[in-house]
Amino acid sequence: ALSGIVLQWHMSNNPFPKKQLEALPESTVLFDRNGRPLARSLTWDEQWRLPVSLHDISPWLKKATIAVEDERFMEHPGVDFISVSRACLQNLFAGGVVSGASTLDMQLCRMLDPRPRTLGAKLSEAARAWQADTWLSKEDILEAYLNLAPYGGNLQGAEAASLRYFGRSAEELSLPEAALLAGIPQSPARLRPDRFPEAAKKRRNKVL
């Protein structure tokens, strides 16, 4: 009974940041009369953010992202207890943090409300991710993640990254291109292909 009260208190004090998700600024795009983009501009927070529907993102990028970031994404309720158990054992034997077990749902919560990487922040992300899975579908969560994930510099989201690195929309990505993009969010500053092509290629091969 006590554990249930504590859990309920923790959940109520860590609601999913839905307002942040709905209020994210988007880059302004100017189109010609035929619907072709003429110019794009940064958001007020100096980011390139061009949200697109999940249907307008290459299936390869969706599959590659799930494979490398959260292989049980479609099965778990926001928190992957199998990965958590494995991470606890790995960290225990390593004597430090070597695995975090963050799901895509938890990573989305972190992107919406960035905090220092502490145990408290991790527990908050877990509570928020659990709630996200009750309010949003897995497709909604994956779409939000792919539109917010960091891809190097001030590129947020797959569409902005695809246009910058490959000169085409996220819908047109090939398998190798999708694999390269899927690997970047793990360490955007170290894996951006325009500055560190060899590191990006090595990570792409791991994703593949």
Protein Blocks (a to p, Z undefined) as FASTA:
>chain_A
ZZmmmmmmmmmmmccffklmmmpccddddddfkopafbdcddfkopacddddfklgcfkl
mmmmmmmmommlmmmghiafklmmmmmmmmmmnopafbgoiafklmmmmmmmgcdddfkl
mmmmmmmmmmmmmmpcfklmmmmmmmmocgehjbgcjklmmmmmnopafklpcfklmmmm
mmmmmommlmcmklmmmlmmmmmmmmZZ
